[in-house]
Amino acid sequence: MSWLRKYSSQDLLYIAIMSALGLAAKPIITPLIHLISAPLMIPGGSLAGGLYMMWIALAIAIVNKPGAGLLVGITQAIVMLSMGYFGNHGAVSLISYTMPGLMAEVVSLFFKKKSTLTFHVLVVTVANITGAVIVTIIVMRLSAIPFIISLIAAAISGIVGGIISYSMFNKLKKFNIV
């Protein structure tokens, strides 16, 4: 736990806020997306994921210290499991929340500036595709074509989420919030 000392109280607060916003957005966004995804037989989480994975990118960009995205994923997983809300994924939620944060961290290592559109789009897209791969392989066990459709939906959603994340980050900077 000594690695947590590199984070200030403000950093940890931002990580907690982004974790909470990601969790709060999920039950609002997912049913709306299911109205579109269910008739098209596209997994709703893949299509909605970019809108709640964007909080990971925001945490990484705002805190700007290695591990922030992973901490968001771990925090979300612990909160979901401790609240007893396992959803359709059960204990796999621990992996499906943590791995997107880890992969977002890996992608962020390739960027010196975390305030670019490219950074936000790639981080959110990779995080969402990671979550989609975990859920479609472990939980849903989709065959090849639905799996590919799920990944395409996850990539599109990730791009949209990245654009929104970039826009939000710029607004937060403009108003001196971060």
N, C-alpha and C positions, 0 to 999 in steps of 0.2 A: 503494500500500500504506500510505500514511500514515493512511488512515481506520481501519486496524486498531489504531492506537495508542489509540483511545478505549476499547478493551477491556482489562480487566485480565487477568492470567494466570488468575485464577479464572474470569472470564467465558469465556475461551477454553477452559478445561478443561470447563466446563459444556456449551459448544457441542460439543466433541469427544465428551463422554459421551453427549449426546442424539443426536448423529449415529450413534455406534456402537450405541446401543440400538435406534435405528430400523432400522439395517441388520441387527442381530442378530435382531430380532423378525420381520422379513420371511420368512426361510426356515422359521421355525417355524410362523407363523400361516397363511401362504399355502396350504400343502398341506392343512391342516385345513379351511380355508374352501372349497377346491376340492371337497371331499367334498359340500358343500352346493350350491355354485354350479354345478358341472358338470352335474348332472342338471336343474337349472333353466335352464340355458343363460344364466347371468348371468356376465359377466367376473369372475373371482375377485379380481383386483386392486381392482376397484371396491368389492367387498364387504369385503375385508380392509383396504383402505387406511386407514381411520380408526384402526386399531389400530397402524399405524406412522407415520401423519402426526401423531399426538398428541404425538410427541417434539418436533416443530417448535413446537407451541404451548407446551409446557413450557419449551423453550429461550427463547422470546420472553418468557414470564412470569418466568422465573428471572433471566435476564440483564437484562431491562428496558432494553435499549438498541437503537435502530434498527439493523437489519441482522442481528440474531442468527438469525432464522429463515432468511434468505437464506444465511447462512454455513453453517447446518446442511444446507441443500439442496446447496450447492456442495461442501461436504465429502463428503457422501454420494456425489455424482456422481463426484468425483475418486477416491474410494476404490474405487467400483465399477469405474470404467474402468481404474484403475491395477492392480487385481487381475486384470484380464482377464475379469471376469465381466460379460458384456454381456446375459445372459439372452435373452429373446425380443425385446428392444427394440433391441439394437445400440447405435449411437452416439446414438440418440434418448434413451438413458438420461441423457445430459447435460442435456437439456431436461426430461425427465419427473421428474428429481429436483430441479432448480433452480427451475423455475417454481412448484411448490407452495410452496416457501419464499418466493419473491418475492410471491406472492399473499397468503400468510399475513401478510407484512410490511405489505402494503397495507391489509388488514383491520385489523391491529393499530393502525394510525395513527388509527383512529376511536375508540379506547378509551384513556382516561386510566388507568383501573384495569385491570390485566391479571390480576387475581385473581378475576374474576367467572365464574360459570358461562356467561353469555352470551358472554363473550370466548372462552373455551376452545371452546365448541360452534361458534361462527361461524368461528373460525380453522381448526379441524380440518376442518370441513365444506367451507369454501372451498378449502383445500389439497387435500383428497381429490377434490373435483369437478374442480379444475384438472388433477390427475394423470389422472383418468379421461377427461377431454376429450382430453388430449394422446394418451393411449394408444389410445382408441377411434377417434379420427380419423386419426392418423398411422400407427399400427401395425396396428390391427385393421380399420380402414375399415368400421365397422359401418353398416348402414342405419339409418333414422330410429327405428324402434320398438326394436330392440335398444340403440341409442344412448341413448334416453330411459330404458329400463330400467336401463342401466348408470349413468346419472346419478342415478336414484332410489336405487339400491343404494349409490352413493357418498355420497349425502346422508345416508341412514340410518346407514351406517357412520361417517360423519363426526360425526354427533350422538352416537353411542355412544362413539367415541374422545374426543370433547370432554368428555363426562361423566367418563370415566375419567381424562383429563388433569387436569381440575379437581379430582377427588378426590385424585389423586397429589400435585398441587401443594399442596393443603391439608395432606396428611399430611407432606410435606417441611417445610412451615412449622411445623407442630405440633411436630415433633421438632427444630426449629432447624437443619435441614440447609441450608436456603436462607434 
